[in-house]
């Protein structure tokens, strides 16, 4: 499903501006987070609270209200920054997973083609060997040693290509499994964070 979604032409157009947009929002969230930290440190100072309390109670309440707002801004900007990074990582993993699945399908096709070709050449080699040894249909074919050696070399070459393609297929399969496992872990972590965020909103 995700592979079909990411195959839309719209994503290729948005990818040009995606990195710039991501960096801009990251910088904005970092600035908001640092400003919220500064406000919390400012209004949570014991000296400021005592000074406001000595003046009058309304000033102390005003300081407490400012402290509450700065703490709220700190939590909101912090969670937004963290969830934005998680979203970026999730989208990156989904894109990698879609690419690995496409390469996995291509490798499967390549392995099947190489296997069929190897079987075909091996069958032809067996028939030629039977004809040379007189075990075929009784017809003896005049083949030189050079031709036989060439056929053997082609068979060995195809076997080597088949082995190489099989190893590449196994490697791609392991990479796809690793990406799937990592994506599943991120999904569980994202669900856990969303539950905590809802609990914080409720509280």
N, C-alpha and C positions, 0 to 999 in steps of 0.2 A: 504493500500500500504506500509506504513512504517512498519507495523507489519510483512509483508512478507519479507521486506528487512532485518530487524533485526533478522529474524529467520535463516539467512544464517550462516553456520558453521564458516565462516571467521571472523565474529564479536566476537564469543566466543574466538577465538585464539588471536584476537587483544586486547580484553579486559584485558588480562594479562599485556600487556605493555602500555595500554592506560593511566593509572594514572601516571606512571613514565614519559612518554612522555609529558603529560600535565604539570606536575610540572617542568620538565626541560625547556620547552618553556616559562612557566610563569616566572621562575627565569631569563632566558635570556632576556625576554622583559622588566622585571623590571630593570635589570642592564642597558639596553640600554636607558630606559626612564630616569633613574637617571643620567646617563652620559649626556644625552641631556639637562636635566635641569641644570646641572653644567656648560655645555658649554654656554647655553643661559645667565645664570647669569654672567658668566665670560666676555663674549663679549658685553653684554648690559650695562656694568658698564659705568657710565658717565665719570669717571676718565680715564678709558682706551680709550674711544672715544676721549676725549679732548686731551689726551697725543698723540694719533696717529694723530690727526688732526694738532697738533702743529708741528709735525715732517715734514710730507709732505702729499700731497693729496693721493698719491698711497697707503701709509700705512693705511690711513683712509678707502679707498675703500677696502683694503684687510680685515680690521676689519669688515666692513659691510658685505663683502662676507662670512666671517666666521660666523657672527651672523645669516645671512640668512640660511646657511647650518645647524647650530645648531637648529634654530627654525623649519626647515623642518624635521630634525631628531626627534625633540620633538613631533611634530604632528603625524608623521608616527608611532613612537613607542607607543605613547599614544592611537591612534586609533587601532593599532594592538593588544595592550594589552586588550583594552575594547572589541573589536570584538571577540577575542579569548575566553574571559570569557562568552560572550553572546553565542558563538558557543557551549561551554561546557554545559552551562545551557540548551540550546535548545536540544542537544542530550540527556541529562539526562531526560528532560521532555518527549521527544518522547519515550524513553525506558520505563519510568514509565507508559505512556499512553498505550503502547503496552501490558505491563504486566497487567494493569487494565482491558483492553479489553478482554484479555484471561481469567482472573479470573471472569469477568462479564459473559462471555459465559458459564464458568463452573458452576457458581452460578445459571444461568438460567436453565441449565440442571438438577442441583440438586433440584431446586425448583419444576420443572415440575415432576421429579420422585417422590418427596415427596408428591406433590399434588395428583398424580395418586394413590399412595399407600394409602393416607388418604381417598380418595374417595372409594377405593376398600374396605378398612376396615369398613368404615361407612356404605356402602351398605350391607356388610355381617352382621354388627351389627343390621341393620334394619330388615334384613331377620330373624335373630335369635330372635329378639324381637317379630316380628309378629308370629313366630312359637311358642314362649312361650305363647303368649296371645291367640293363636288359630285363628289368622287372616291369616295364610298362606294357604297352599294347603289342610288344614284339617288334616294334619299329625302332631301329637304331639311328640316332641322330648324330651327325658328325659335328661335334662341338670341340673347339680347341680348349687347351688348358687356360688360355688367357681369358676366354669368355666365362669359364667356370669360376675362375678367381674373381672376376669382376662381379659376378652375381653374388658370390659369397661376401665380398666387401660391401655390396649394397645392402645385403641382409644384415650384416653386422652394424652398418651405419644406421639402419632403421631401428634396430634393437636399441642402440645407444640413444637415438632420439626419443624412442618410446620411454626409456628409463628416465631421461631428463624431463620429459613432459609429465610423467607420473610423479616425480619428486616435486616439480613446480606445482602440480595440482594439490598434492598433500600439504605443501607449505601454505598455499592460498587458503586451503580448507581450515588449517589451524589458525591462520590470521583472522578469517571470518568468525570462527568460534570465539577467539579472544575478544574481537570487537563486539560481538553479540553479548558476551558476558559482561564486558565493561559498560555497555549501554544499559543492560538490565540493572546493574548496580547503581548507575546514575539515576535511573528511573525510580528505584526504591528510595534513594537518598532524596530525590526531589519531592516524592510523595511525603516522606517524613518531614521535610522542611515545610511543606505546605500545611501539614497538620499543626506543626508548632506555630507557624505564622497565624493560622486561624485561632489557635488557643490564645496567642498573645493579643490578637484583635479582640477576642471575647473578653479577656481579662482587662 
